[in-house]
Amino acid sequence: ETGVTQSPTHLIKTRGQQVTLRCSSQSGHNTVSWYQQALGQGPQFIFQYYREEENGRGNFPPRFSGLQFPNYSSELNVNALELDDSALYLCASSLKGDNEKLFFGSGTQLSVL
Amino acid sequence: EDKVVQSPLSLVVHEGDTVTLNCSYEVTNFRSLLWYKQEKKAPTFLFMLTSSGIEKKSGRLSSILDKKELFSILNITATQTGDSAIYLCAVTTRGSQGNLIFGKGTKLSVKP
């Protein structure tokens, strides 16, 4: 286990709702990244946070937003949920300067009905 | 557009077999290539490769990178049922702020 914890593990929402996913990073790690993994696909980069600021963003619309807190934990918020948002959402922590080597949590499985 | 292509997408072998998984990439300003193993949900880090021709080894697993031909292979010798998983290949680029570009993965099933 990596020490990265995510909650909840599973979530069911309906189209148009909003959702908040949470992540606690591994001890000592100051950078948090979020990825979306659709069924049968590889993870896709959503964004990364360092020192409570967004430090890089993938090709996701503004309704995907995030926060990082002083203890390096993080939240992913998705507004106006769409059916295609159904996926496994993975959080990963790393050290700035070594942020290619990611330590992933077990993810939140989101189903949008 | 940056892309990473893995092959095969799925593979079924018997215990004791040796397998080779392939990963090719087309990216601008390549920085590193990484392999991850995804058993249930959380991908776990296996290798990071930055230089051509230098083999990385960990037990029965090994990997090598060819930056001229833009590919990497992951070898697993004497496979065990515990090797059953999805193996993900990812590439990073310079200035990408930790953005890993993943392939779709190879699903390996090892039968007893």
Interface residues (C-beta under 8 A of the other chain):
Chain A: E1 T2 V4 T31 S33 Y35 G40 Q41 G42 P43 Q44 F45 Q48 N55 G56 G58 L88 L90 S94 N99 E100 K101 L102 F103 F104 G105 S106 G107 Q109
Chain B: V4 R31 S32 L34 Y36 K40 K41 A42 P43 T44 F45 M48 L88 A90 T92 S96 Q97 G98 N99 L100 I101 F102 G103 K104 G105
